[in-house]
């Protein structure tokens, strides 16, 4: 099979494919949530955090 030519065993290929499935599933779900929030005029957690960081004045960072 092609996996043997690449030097990957069947178990390793299965684990990689499962991990890839869950990463893509997570990314699509978060993308849909973000699009839904934008359509409703809400800000997502990432956009809100970026705006808070960028709105701070230089030299006022808390230590």
C-alpha positions in Angstrom: 0.0 0.0 0.0 1.0 3.6 -0.2 1.4 3.9 3.6 4.2 1.3 3.5 6.0 3.2 0.8 5.8 6.3 3.0 7.2 4.4 6.0 4.0 4.8 8.0 2.3 1.8 9.7 -1.5 1.3 9.6 -2.0 2.2 13.3 0.0 5.5 13.0 -2.0 6.4 9.9 -5.3 5.8 11.7 -4.2 8.0 14.6 -3.1 10.8 12.3 -6.3 10.6 10.3 -8.4 10.7 13.5 -6.5 13.7 14.9 -6.9 15.5 11.5 -10.6 14.8 11.6 -11.1 16.3 15.0 -8.9 19.4 14.2 -10.9 20.1 11.1 -14.1 19.6 12.9 -13.1 22.0 15.7 -12.0 24.6 13.1 -15.2 24.4 11.1 -17.3 24.6 14.2 -15.5 27.7 15.5 -15.7 29.3 12.1 -19.4 28.8 11.9 -19.8 30.3 15.4 -17.7 33.3 14.5 -19.7 33.9 11.3 -23.0 33.6 13.2 -21.7 36.2 15.8 -20.6 38.6 13.1 -24.0 38.3 11.4 -25.7 39.2 14.6 -23.4 42.1 15.3 -21.6 40.4 18.3 -17.9 40.3 18.7 -16.2 37.0 19.1 -13.8 36.4 21.9 -10.7 36.7 19.8 -11.8 40.0 18.1 -12.8 41.4 21.5 -9.5 40.5 23.1 -7.5 42.0 20.2 -9.5 45.2 20.4 -8.9 45.5 24.1 -5.1 44.9 23.7 -4.9 47.4 20.8 -6.9 50.0 22.6 -4.5 50.2 25.6 -2.1 53.1 25.5 1.6 52.3 25.3 3.3 52.2 28.6 0.2 51.4 30.6 0.6 47.6 30.5 0.0 45.9 33.9 2.9 43.9 35.3 
